[in-house]
Amino acid sequence: MSQDCHSARPMNQVERTIAKEILPVNLALSFARRGIKTGILDTDIFGPSIPTLLNLSGEPRLDENNCLVPLTNYGLKSMSMGYLLPQTQADSTTGELPMDTTPISWRGLMVTKAMHQLLHSVSWGPLDVLILDLPPGTGDVQLTINQEVIIDGAVIVSTPQDIALRDAVRGIGMFQRMEVPVLGMVRNMAYFACPQCGTQTRIFSHGDSHHHVHGENHGVVAECKRLGVDFLGDIPLDAQVCEDADRGMPTVVAEENVERSARREAFLGVAEQVARKIGLDWH
């Protein structure tokens, strides 16, 4: 990691959902679009999605110190294992790039070596914040990162279901054992907002299925209160957010000029809380 980088903040993904990097990328873009020098490191070796989300491709060049130079789009620097894999070739007829489905089947030692390169051999330049997008779970990647870099704080992401929440609580416990501050928890896919009338429908269980009680007495918010962890907000289940991600223009950028975008405001609300917790100027 470049000595110019101020600090690292991991986003621990505890649920396996489509485009699980959507929240970390939109958080990073929220910072970058406000003039905060931001980088995002995709530490999901087996399922890198940052290149797709940021509409970037190609192998990074090396600087004079033989370090990888991050790829940049929308004012956000990024590095991902996806940039280092063999690149797919464009269709000779349409000129379009096919979906990248290159499998990565590595044993633990190879993963550790790859993580070491991503953590220590990237020329980030001066940064105010580096966001680490972690894979789901509490495994080798998380432990390696904690041993290799100084982490200022972790943001836990969970969907409303009990099974995802249990994993989220395990993630909180892991970071607490590693003496990493937990900045808070975000509830992803919290509700579906009708595009016609705006009515919010909570499609997934919110932890009250066994209690037959609605509200915030159970589920993510209740666990936050029990554990003394701040609840950072809800991210809606919205098809447009996924469409934005698929076309490589995340919602924070795609709806930058849209007046009163509830989708964008949801990401910005989380970003503002995180920024204030880690001492970044939010203006």
Secondary structure, DSSP 8 states (H G I E B T S, - for coil): --TTB--EEEEEE-S--TTTTHHHHHHHHHHHTTT--EEEEE--SSS--HHHHTT--S---B-TTS-B--EEETTEEEEEGGGTS------TTT-------------HHHHHHHHHHHHHSB---SBSEEEEEE-SSSSHHHHHHHHHS-B--EEEEE-SSHHHHHHHHHHHHHHHHTT--EEEEEETT--EE-TTT--EE--S--S-TTTT--SSSSSHHHHHHHHT--EEEE----HHHHHHHHTT--HHHHTTTSTT-HHHHHHHHHHHHHHHHTT----
